[in-house]
């Protein structure tokens, strides 16, 4: 069985996955923005981390 580890993402029981460094940002929000807007990694950083 393959177990993946993402050290920059936190996931607690009954809570959405969040970025460890910026817990107000949920991983689902990043995925939805990518799917809706097609933002590049650089654009995601500009939109979420500034």
C-alpha positions as CSV (number, residue, x, y, z in Angstrom):
1,X,0.0,0.0,0.0
2,X,1.4,3.4,-1.0
3,X,1.1,6.2,1.5
4,X,1.6,9.8,0.3
5,X,2.8,12.5,2.6
6,X,2.4,16.2,2.0
7,X,4.3,18.0,4.8
8,X,2.9,21.4,3.9
9,X,-0.7,20.3,4.3
10,X,-2.5,19.7,7.6
11,X,-5.6,17.6,7.9
12,X,-7.4,17.2,11.3
13,X,-10.3,14.9,11.9
14,X,-13.6,16.5,10.7
15,X,-11.7,19.5,9.4
16,X,-10.9,20.5,5.8
17,X,-7.3,20.1,4.6
18,X,-5.4,23.4,5.0
19,X,-2.0,24.8,4.3
20,X,0.3,24.5,7.3
21,X,1.9,27.9,6.9
22,X,-1.4,29.7,6.1
23,X,-4.2,27.8,7.9
24,X,-6.9,30.2,6.6
25,X,-6.4,28.8,3.1
26,X,-8.0,25.4,2.4
27,X,-6.6,23.1,-0.1
28,X,-10.1,22.8,-1.7
29,X,-10.1,26.5,-2.4
30,X,-6.8,26.2,-4.3
31,X,-8.2,23.3,-6.3
32,X,-11.5,25.2,-7.1
33,X,-9.5,28.3,-8.2
34,X,-7.4,26.2,-10.4
35,X,-10.4,24.5,-12.0
36,X,-12.5,27.7,-12.4
37,X,-9.8,30.1,-13.5
38,X,-6.9,27.9,-14.8
39,X,-4.5,30.0,-12.7
40,X,-0.8,29.1,-12.9
41,X,1.3,28.5,-9.7
42,X,2.6,32.0,-9.9
43,X,-0.9,33.5,-10.2
44,X,-2.2,31.3,-7.3
45,X,0.6,32.8,-5.2
46,X,-0.3,36.3,-6.2
47,X,-4.0,35.7,-5.5
48,X,-3.7,33.9,-2.2
49,X,-0.4,34.8,-0.5
50,X,-0.1,38.6,-0.9
